[in-house]
C-alpha cells in the first residue's frame, strides 16, 4: 500500500541488512509500522523467518485499527469511488478509513486527493492486495500484538529486533504532526539499545549514533535526490 514516507522502494536494501540480525531474536517490532513494507519484506526475503512474536504499532489511530481488523479477518474493498472517499474524509476513525485514507489517496498522502489515472489503474485493489498479503503472513505467527500508542509506550521484550521509521526531522509524517520530539526519541533509542537490537531510518542522527547503511533515493514528488540512512547506537 502506498504510504507517504514508506520504505517500499528501499525495502530490499534495508532487509538485506536486517537479515544479519534475525537469527539473534524471536521477536520483531515496528513501533512506526505505517504500511508494513518492512515487516512484509522480512518474511518474503527470508522464508525461514518464524519469530514467535511480532509487535506492530502506529500512532495513527485509523491505521492501527486497519491492521487489527485485518488480523481479525476483515477484508477491505476492491473498488472505491471518489464520492465514497470524500464521505470518509471527516468521518470517525475506522479500519476502512485507515485503508482508504492512504491506499486510495494520491501518493499515499492521507486524504490528499482521490487517486485516479487516465489508464484506469485500480489503486484500491493494489492497496488491498498489499495489506492482505501482510495479513496472511502475520496470521502464521504464534503471537501478534497491534498497538495504537506513542512509540515509547509500546511494551517491548528484551532481545527484540526493532526497526524504527519515525517522522524525519524537518518533515511531517501523517498521524504524528509537526511537534515530534526528536531529542526525546533518540534518548529512548539509547535506553532501549541496552536490551534490544535497534535500527532507525533517518537522514541524520546525533553524533553518538553510527550510520550502518546508506541508500540513494529519488523522491517521487519533485525528483529531488536524498540519502536514506540506517542508524545504530554506538554506546553499547
C-alpha positions as CSV (number, residue, x, y, z in Angstrom):
1,X,0.0,0.0,0.0
2,X,1.3,3.4,-0.9
3,X,2.2,5.4,2.2
4,X,3.9,8.8,2.4
5,X,7.3,8.2,3.9
6,X,7.0,4.5,3.4
7,X,10.1,2.3,2.6
8,X,8.7,0.3,-0.3
9,X,11.4,1.4,-2.8
10,X,14.3,0.8,-0.5
11,X,12.9,-2.2,1.4
12,X,15.3,-4.7,-0.2
13,X,18.4,-2.9,0.9
14,X,17.1,-2.4,4.4
15,X,16.0,-6.1,4.7
16,X,19.4,-7.3,3.3
17,X,21.0,-5.6,6.3
18,X,18.4,-6.5,8.9
19,X,18.6,-10.2,7.9
20,X,22.0,-10.3,9.6
21,X,20.3,-9.9,12.9
22,X,17.2,-12.0,12.6
23,X,18.9,-15.1,13.9
24,X,19.5,-13.5,17.3
25,X,15.9,-12.7,18.1
26,X,12.5,-14.3,18.4
27,X,10.6,-11.0,18.4
28,X,10.4,-8.3,15.7
29,X,9.0,-4.9,16.5
30,X,7.9,-1.9,14.3
31,X,6.9,1.0,16.5
32,X,6.1,3.1,13.4
33,X,4.6,0.4,11.2
34,X,2.8,2.5,8.6
35,X,2.1,0.3,5.6
36,X,4.2,-2.6,7.0
37,X,6.5,-2.8,4.0
38,X,9.5,-3.8,6.1
39,X,7.5,-6.5,8.0
40,X,6.3,-7.9,4.7
41,X,9.7,-7.9,3.1
42,X,11.3,-9.7,6.1
43,X,9.0,-12.6,5.6
44,X,9.2,-12.6,1.8
45,X,13.0,-12.4,1.7
46,X,13.6,-14.9,4.4
47,X,11.1,-17.9,4.3
48,X,12.7,-19.4,7.4
49,X,12.0,-16.3,9.5
50,X,9.4,-17.5,12.0
51,X,9.5,-15.4,15.2
52,X,7.2,-16.4,18.0
53,X,6.1,-12.7,18.3
54,X,5.5,-9.7,16.1
55,X,4.7,-6.3,17.6
56,X,3.4,-3.5,15.3
57,X,2.3,-0.1,16.4
58,X,1.2,3.2,14.8
59,X,0.2,6.4,16.5
60,X,-2.3,6.9,13.6
61,X,-5.5,5.5,15.1
62,X,-7.2,4.6,11.8
63,X,-4.1,2.8,10.6
64,X,-3.8,0.8,13.8
65,X,-7.5,-0.1,13.6
66,X,-6.9,-1.3,10.0
67,X,-4.2,-3.7,10.9
68,X,-6.1,-5.0,13.9
69,X,-9.2,-5.6,11.7
70,X,-7.1,-7.4,9.1
71,X,-5.8,-9.8,11.7
72,X,-9.4,-10.3,12.8
73,X,-10.5,-11.3,9.3
74,X,-11.7,-8.0,7.9
75,X,-11.2,-7.6,4.1
76,X,-11.1,-4.1,2.6
77,X,-13.0,-3.3,-0.6
78,X,-11.5,-3.9,-4.1
79,X,-13.2,-0.8,-5.6
80,X,-13.9,2.6,-4.1
81,X,-15.4,5.6,-5.6
82,X,-14.4,9.2,-5.3
83,X,-17.8,10.1,-3.7
84,X,-17.2,7.3,-1.0
85,X,-13.7,8.6,-0.5
86,X,-14.9,12.1,0.2
87,X,-17.6,10.8,2.6
88,X,-14.8,9.3,4.8
89,X,-12.6,12.4,4.9
90,X,-14.1,13.8,8.1
91,X,-15.7,10.6,9.4
92,X,-14.9,8.9,12.7
93,X,-11.8,6.7,12.9
94,X,-12.3,3.2,11.5
95,X,-10.4,0.4,9.7
96,X,-12.0,1.4,6.4
97,X,-10.9,5.0,6.8
98,X,-7.4,3.9,7.7
99,X,-7.3,1.8,4.5
100,X,-8.9,4.4,2.2
101,X,-7.1,7.4,3.6
102,X,-3.8,6.1,2.4
103,X,-4.5,3.4,-0.1
104,X,-6.9,5.4,-2.2
105,X,-5.0,8.7,-2.0
106,X,-2.6,10.3,-4.4
107,X,0.9,9.5,-3.4
108,X,-0.3,7.7,-0.3
109,X,-0.7,11.0,1.4
110,X,-3.5,10.9,4.0
111,X,-6.7,12.1,2.3
112,X,-4.7,14.4,-0.1
113,X,-7.0,13.7,-3.1
114,X,-8.6,10.7,-4.7
115,X,-6.0,8.6,-6.6
116,X,-7.0,8.1,-10.2
117,X,-5.3,7.9,-13.6
118,X,-6.3,8.1,-17.2
119,X,-5.4,4.4,-17.7
120,X,-7.9,3.4,-15.0
121,X,-5.5,1.9,-12.6
122,X,-7.2,0.5,-9.6
123,X,-5.3,1.9,-6.6
124,X,-7.8,0.5,-4.2
125,X,-7.3,-3.1,-5.4
126,X,-3.5,-2.6,-5.3
127,X,-3.6,-1.4,-1.7
128,X,-5.9,-4.3,-0.8
129,X,-3.6,-6.9,-2.3
130,X,-0.7,-5.4,-0.4
131,X,-2.2,-5.4,3.1
132,X,-3.9,-8.7,2.7
133,X,-0.5,-10.3,1.9
134,X,0.8,-8.8,5.1
135,X,-2.2,-10.1,7.0
136,X,-1.8,-13.6,5.7
137,X,1.8,-13.7,6.8
138,X,1.1,-12.3,10.2
139,X,-1.7,-14.9,10.8
140,X,1.0,-17.6,10.7
141,X,2.8,-16.1,13.7
142,X,2.2,-17.5,17.1
143,X,1.6,-14.1,18.7
144,X,0.9,-10.8,17.0
145,X,0.3,-7.6,19.0
146,X,-1.1,-4.4,17.4
147,X,-1.0,-1.1,19.3
148,X,-2.2,2.4,18.8
149,X,0.3,4.1,21.2
150,X,3.1,6.6,21.2
151,X,6.3,4.7,20.4
152,X,7.7,4.9,24.0
153,X,4.6,3.2,25.4
154,X,4.8,0.1,23.3
155,X,5.7,-2.9,25.5
156,X,8.9,-4.3,24.0
157,X,10.6,-7.5,25.4
158,X,14.3,-7.8,26.0
159,X,16.2,-9.1,23.0
160,X,13.8,-7.9,20.3
161,X,14.9,-6.7,16.9
162,X,13.4,-3.2,16.4
163,X,13.1,-1.2,13.2
164,X,12.1,2.5,13.6
165,X,10.8,4.7,10.9
166,X,9.9,7.8,12.8
167,X,8.9,11.2,11.5
168,X,12.0,12.6,10.0
169,X,13.4,15.8,11.4
170,X,12.2,18.9,9.5
171,X,9.5,16.8,7.8
172,X,6.0,15.8,8.7
173,X,4.6,12.3,8.7
174,X,0.8,11.8,8.9
175,X,-0.5,10.9,12.3
176,X,2.5,12.4,14.2
177,X,2.2,16.1,13.4
178,X,5.0,18.6,13.4
179,X,5.7,18.5,17.1
180,X,7.5,15.2,17.2
181,X,10.2,15.4,20.0
182,X,13.3,14.2,18.2
183,X,15.6,14.6,21.2
184,X,13.2,12.5,23.3
185,X,13.0,9.9,20.6
186,X,16.8,9.5,20.3
187,X,17.1,9.2,24.1
188,X,14.5,6.4,24.0
189,X,16.6,4.6,21.4
190,X,19.7,4.9,23.5
191,X,18.0,3.4,26.5
192,X,16.3,0.7,24.5
193,X,19.6,-0.3,22.8
194,X,20.8,-1.6,26.2
195,X,18.4,-4.5,25.9
196,X,17.5,-4.8,22.2
197,X,18.9,-4.5,18.7
198,X,17.6,-1.2,17.5
199,X,17.9,0.3,14.0
200,X,16.4,3.6,12.9
201,X,15.9,5.2,9.5
202,X,16.5,8.9,9.2
203,X,18.5,11.4,7.1
204,X,20.7,12.3,10.1
205,X,21.2,11.3,13.8
206,X,23.1,12.5,16.9
207,X,26.8,12.0,17.0
208,X,26.7,9.0,19.3
209,X,24.9,7.0,16.5
210,X,26.7,5.4,13.7
211,X,25.4,5.1,10.1
212,X,25.4,1.4,9.2
213,X,23.8,1.8,5.8
214,X,23.3,4.5,3.1
215,X,20.8,4.3,0.2
216,X,20.5,6.9,-2.5
217,X,16.9,7.6,-3.4
218,X,14.9,9.9,-5.7
219,X,11.8,11.4,-4.3
220,X,8.6,10.9,-6.3
221,X,7.1,14.4,-5.8
222,X,9.9,16.6,-7.1
223,X,12.7,14.2,-8.2
224,X,15.0,15.6,-5.5
225,X,17.7,13.2,-4.5
226,X,18.2,12.2,-0.9
227,X,20.3,9.7,1.0
228,X,18.4,7.5,3.3
229,X,20.4,6.3,6.3
230,X,20.1,3.5,8.8
231,X,21.5,4.2,12.3
232,X,22.5,2.2,15.3
233,X,23.6,3.5,18.7
234,X,27.3,3.4,19.3
235,X,27.3,3.3,23.1
236,X,26.7,-0.4,23.6
